[in-house]
Amino acid sequence: MEAAAEYERKLEAPEGFELPDLGGEPLEPRVFTSVYYDTDERSLARAGLTLRRRTERGRSLWQLKLPSADSRLELEEAGGPAAPPSSMANLLTAHLRHGPVAPVAELRTRRTGSLVDRGGTTAEVTIDDVAVMDALRVVEEFVELEVELKDGKPKQLDVIAGELEDAGARRTDGTPKLFRVLRLVPDAPPDGPLAALRARLRDQLREVLAHDPGTRLGRDPESVHDMRVAVRRSRALLRAGEPLYTNDVTTFAGELKWIGEKLGAVRDLDVLIERLRGESSDLTGEDEKSAKTLLRTLERRRTAARTALLKALGSDRYFALLDRFDAEVTGLAPSEDDVSLDDIAARQLKKLRKRVKATPDDPADDELHSLRKKGKRVRYAYELAGNDAVVKQAKKFQDVLGEHQDAVVAEEALRALGAASPDRAVVAGRLIERERAHRRDARKVWRKAWKRLARTTT
C-alpha cells in the first residue's frame, strides 16, 4: 500500500470556467470514474474520511484519505470491486464494527490542467468537470478546481489559488467532492448550555474516529496526538460541565482515561524521542554513538507501547467505549441549576487562580505540572464558552508549562538510561544539563504567561 501526504487547495467555479494562463506545462487530459464507499450510518464521511475506488483506462485503485496535520494522507492500493483491500479495511476497524461499507456515490470526472511553478514550488492546477451518476444517468454536474502540491512549500499553493480567484473562482473550505454529493445534514445549532456541551462532546467522538485509522497505521505521530487530545478534552468537558447534568459518568470517564493512557504512553515517547534527537543532533564522536544507543532504547520502548495500544484498539472494551460514547452524551439529563457556559468557564479559571496564588516562588515540579493540567481545563472550558481571546492565552500558558514538564520527563528518562549503563552516563549527563536549562527558562516566564491569561478575563 502506497502512502503520500497530499497538500491541496480546492476552489469552485461556474460552468464553462477556463483556467487562466498560469505559465505552466499542460497536463494530459484524463477521464476517470470514482465510486465512493461508506457505512450505512455514513461513519467515514462524518469523520472526514474518504474511501473510493477509482477506475481509469482499465486500472482499478482503492484510495483512502486520512486527516494529517495541515494535509491529508492518501493511501492507495490496487484492487477489484468486491471489497476494499484488507490493508485498508483493517485501518477502518472502528468504522466497520457494525457492518461493511457499500457504494454511496459514483462520480465521473473529466480533468484538464497545467503543471505550474511558483517560487520553486511545483503544483498541479486542475479543473474537474464532475458528473454525479445514477447508473448511466447524470443527475448533477459541478466544476471544481484543485491546486495540488507536487514539490516545494505548501504556502505557495495560496499564491496560485489567489490567481485563480482573480480569474473568477471561489475558495472553498476544502470539503471533498463526496461530502457535497451526500449532503449530510449538519447538526442543529445547540440551544442552551447542555446542548452546547453535547455538541462539543460529539465533536470529540468524531475526532477520535477521524484519527483512529491514522493511529493504527502509525505513519504520522500527530494521529496519536490528535486522538489523545480528543479523549482528554472529552474528560475535561465532562468534568467542567458537571453543573449542567445529573448523570453519574464516573464509569464512562474511567474508560476514557483507560484509552487515553494507552495513547499517552505512545505519545509521550514520541515527544521524548523527538526532543532528544534534536538535542543530540550536534554531538560528535563517542557522544554521538552513545546518544544513538539511548535513542534506540527509547524506540524499543515505543514499539512495545504501540503494540499495547494496538491491542487495546482491537479489543471489545474499546469498541464498547465507542458504542457507549454517543449514548452517554445523548443521555445527559439536565440539572435544575441555572448555569451558563460563561459560569462554567469562570469556575475553572477560579480554581486555577486559587492554585496560582498558593504556588510558592520556587515550586516543585509536580506543582507546576498540576498548574498545567488546570490551565488545560481552563482552555477547554473557554473553548466551550466560545471565548477565543482567553483560549489563545490559556494555550500559551499551557505551552510554557508543557515545555517545563517535557524537560522534567526528559531528565528523568536520561537519568534512568545513564544509570543503566556507565558507557552512556557521560552523554546522558550532557543532555541532562540542556534539559535543566530549558526547565529554568520555563520557570522564568510561566508567571508572565499567567498574568497575560488573567488579564484577558478581567
N, C-alpha and C positions, 0 to 999 in steps of 0.2 A: 504494500500500500504506500503510494507516494504522498508526501505532505509538503505543503508550501504555504508561507504566510502571504495573505492577499491584502494589499493596501489599495483602496479604490475610493473614488468619489462618484456618486450617482446623481444624475440630473434627469429631468423630464423635458420633453419638447413637444410642440404641436405637430400634427400630422403633416408630412411633407418637408419637415425641417432638414436642412442640409448643413453638413459640417463646414465651418468657415475654413479658410486657408490657414492652417496651423504650421505650414512649412515642413511637414513630415513626409515619410515614405508611405505610400498607400499599402494597406494590408489586403491580402487575398480575401475576396468575399466568401462568406460562409453561410450555410443553411443547416440548422440542427433542430432536433426535437428534444424537449426536456419533459420527462414525466416525473412529477413531484409526488413524494410519499409522506404519509403521516399516519398517526394512530386515529382511532375513532374520535378521541377527545381532543385532537389537534395538539397533542402534548409537545411535539417538536416545534411547531410554529409559535406556540405560546411562550416557549423558552428561547426563541430567537435562533433556532437551529434549522438548517436546510438539508434535506436528503432528496436527491434526484438521480434519475438515470438518463444520461444524455446519449443520444444516438446521432452519429454523423458519418456519412459515407460508409455505412455498414458496420461501424465500430461502436460498441456499447460500453460506456463508462459510468460507474456509480461515483457520485460525488457527495461528500458530507462536509458541510461548512459549520465550523465551531467558532464562538467568540474567543478572541485572543488579544488582550490589551487594546491597542488602538487599531488593530487589524482583524482579519478573520483567518482562521486556519482552514485551508481547503485540503481535504483528504480525497484521494482518487484511486480507484481500482477497477479493473475490467470485470465485467460480469453480465450475466444474462438477465432476462426479465422476471424470473421466478421469485427472487428474493434478493435483498442486499447481501453482499459478501459477508461471511461470518465475522471477519475482522471489524467491519463497521457495526454489525448487529451487536457484537459484544460490547462496543463502546456505548451503545444505546440501551443497555440492560435496564436502567431505571425507567426508561420511557416505554419499553416493550413488555414490562412486567405484567400488564393486563391484556396483552394481545399483540399480534403482528401489525406491521404497517401495511397500508394499501394505497393505491394511486388516488390522489385527491385533485390533481390538475395536470393538464397537458398543454405545453406552450411550444409553438413553432416560431423560431427566430431567424430572421434574415439580418446578418451582421455585415456592416462595412466599416471602414475606419482607416486610421493612419497611425504610424509609429512616430511619436513626436519626442523631440529633445528640448528640455528647458534647463539651462544652468547645469548641464551634466547629468540631469535626471531623464531617463527614458521611460515613456509611458505609452501604452496602447490607448488611443482615444477611439471609441467605437460608438456607432449609432445602431441600435437594435429596433427593428420593426417587429413587434411581438404580436402574434395572433394566439388568442386563447381558444383552444379547440374543444369541441364536444363531438367525439368520433371524427368524422370528416368535415364537420360544420364549424365555421368560425363564429364564435359568439361574442367576441370582444377584441378590440385592437388598441394598442398604445405604442408610444415611442419612448425609448429610454436611452440615455447616454451614459457611458461609463468611461472613467479615466482610471486605468489600472497601472500601477507601478510595475515596471519591469527591471529597472536598475536605478539606483540613486537614492535620493532623500524623499520621504513621503510628503514633506511640507510643500514641495514643488508641485504636487498634484493640485493644490489650491490655486496656483498661478494659472494652470491650464484650465481649470474649472471656471475661473474668472473670465477667461477669454470666451468660453462657451456661453456664459451668462450674458456677456456683452452682445453675443450674436442672437440672443432671444431664448436661450434655455433657462430653466429654473432649477435651482439647487433643491434636492430632496433630503430627507433625513436618513437616506441610505436603506430604506425599507426594501428587502428583496422582492423580486417580481411575484413570488408565490403569495406573499402576505397581502399584496394588492388584490390578487385574484380571489383569495379565500374570503376577504372582507370580514375578518374576525371582529366580532362585536367587542369594543373595549369595555372594561369595567365601568360601571356607573360612577360618577364623581361621588366621593364619600360625603355623607350627610351626617355630620356630628363627629365628636372626638372618637367614639368607639369604632365607627365606620372607618375613620382615617387610620386607626390602629390596625384594623383588619386588613385594609388595603396595603398598608406598609408591610405587614407580615406576609401577605400573599406575594408581594414583590420579592421577598427574601426566598420564598419557596421556588419562585421562577428562577432566581439567581442560582440556587442550589442545583436545579435541574439543567440550567444552561451550562454550568461548569462541571457537572458530573462527568460527561464524556471526555472532556479535556483532562480531567484529573485521572481518569482511567488510562488515557493514552500516555500521559507522563511526559509529553514533549515540552510543554510550557509550564514552568513553575508558578506562573501567575494564575493558572486554573485552580491549583490547590489554594492559593492565597484568596482568590475571589470567593471560592466555595466556603472557605473557613470564615471569611468576613460575614457572609450571609448568615451562617449559623450563629456567629457571635452576636450579630445585630439582632437576630430573632430573639435570643435570650435577653439581651438588653432591653428590647422593646417590651417584652412580656413583663420584665421587672419594673420598668418605668411606668407601664400602663396599668399596673395593678389597681389604682383607684377607679379605673373605668369599668372593671368587670368583677364578677363574684366567683368565678370558677377557680378550682384548685388545679393549677397547671404544673404542680411540682414534678410529677412523673414525666410529663411531656418535656419540661425544661431539662430534666435529668437525661433524657435520651438525646436531646440536642447537645448537651455537654459531652456525652459519650462520643458522638461522631465528631464533635469539634476537637476533642483531644486527639483522636486518630489523625485528623487533618493537621492539627498543630504540631504533632511530632515530626511530620514530614516538612512542614513549612518552616519550623524553627531551624531545622538542619539545613534547609535551602538557604536561609538567611545567613546562618553561621558560615557555611562553606563559601558562599559568595563573598562574604565580608573578609574572611581570612585569605581567600585567594587574591583579593585586591590588596590587602595589607602586606602580603608576602611577595608581591609581584616584582619588587625591586631588589630582592635578596639574590645573592650570588653564591657560587661555590658550595661548600658543605651546608651552609644555612639554607640555600635553595633546595637542596636534596632533602634535608630534614623537614622543611616546610611541606614539600610534596608528600612525604610519608605521613605527616599529620593529616593532610587533606584526604589521603586515601583511606585513612582510618575513619574519618567522618563520613566519607562517601559510602563505606561499607555499612555504617550505622544507618545512613539514609536509605540504603537499599532494603535493610531489614524493616525500617519504619514504613516504607512504601508497601512492602509485602503485607504487613499487618493492616495497612489502610485498605488495600485491595480486597483482602479477606473480609474486612468489615463492610465494604461497599457491595460485596456479593452475598451478604448474609440476609436471612429473613428478618432479622432485627432492624436492619437499615430500611428494607422495603416497607416494613410495618410503620416505621417512623414517617416515611414519605406519605403513606396512605393516611396516617393519622393527622398529619400536619394541617391539611385544609379543613378536616373535620373539627379539629381543636379551635382553629381560628373562627370558623363559621359559628361554632357553638359558644363563643364568648357571650355570656349573659350580662346585660348592662347593670351596673350598680346604681344605687339611688343617689350617689354623691354628685353634686353639681361641679364637675371638674373640667376645665378646658385644657387643650393641648399646651397652651402657654403656662398654665398652672403646673402641669407635669414637668415641663422643661425647667421651670423655676425651682421646683423641688430638687431636681438633680443638681442644678447649679448651687443651691443652698448647701447640699451635702458636700460638694467639692470645696466651696468657700470655707466651710467649717473645718474641713480637713487641712486645707492650706494654712489657715490661721493657726492651727495646732502644730504645724510642722516646724521643727527647730531649724536653726541656721545651718546646721550640718547634719541633715537627716540620714538615717540608714538607707541602704539601697532598697530594702523592702518597702520603706515608706514612700519613696519616690515611685516605685512600681505600682503601689496602691493608688497614688495620685493619678498615674497614667490611666489606670483602669476606670477610675471615676471620671476622668476627663473624657474618656471614650463614651461613657454613658451620657455625659452632657451633650456631646456631639450628636449622638443618635437621637436623643430626646428633642434637640432643637431641629434636627432634620425632620422629625415627625411634625413639629410645630411650623415648619416652613420658614425658619429664620436663617437665611443663608449667611448673614454677616457673622453671627455667633458661630455657626458651623465652621466657617473659614478659620476663625481664631482658635476654636477648640481643636481643630485638626493640627494647627501649628503647635499648640501646647502639647498635644498628644505626640507629635513627631519628635519634639525636643526630648521628652521623657522616654520615648521609644528608642532614641539613639543612646540614651543613658543605659537603658535596660539591655540593649544589644551588646554594649561594651561590657556590662557586668556578666552576661551569659558567656560571651566570648572568653573573658578572663577565666571564668570557672572551668570552661572546657579545656582551655590551654593548660591550666594548672594540672588538671587530671591527666591530660595527654603527656605532659612533660614528666610528671611523677612516674608514669608507667614505663618510661624509657629514658635513662640518662642521656642517651645519644640525641634525644630530641629536646632535652631540658634547656639547652642554650638558646635555640631558636624560639622555643616557647616563651622563654623569658623576654626576648627581644619583642615579640609580638604582644606580650602582656603589657609592656611599657607603652606601646602605642595605644592599646585599648584604655589604659589608665588616662592617657592624655585626652582621648575622646570623652571619657567619663567626666574628667574635670571640666572640659569645655561645656558639656551639657549642664553641669551643676551651676556654672556661672550665669547661665541665661534662662533657666527654667522659670524663675520668678518674674522675669520681664515678660515672658510668654504668658504667664498667668495674668499679669496686670493688663496686658492688651486684651485678653479674653474678658476679664472683668469689666473693662471699660465699655465693651460693646453691649453689655447687658444693663447698663445704667441709663 
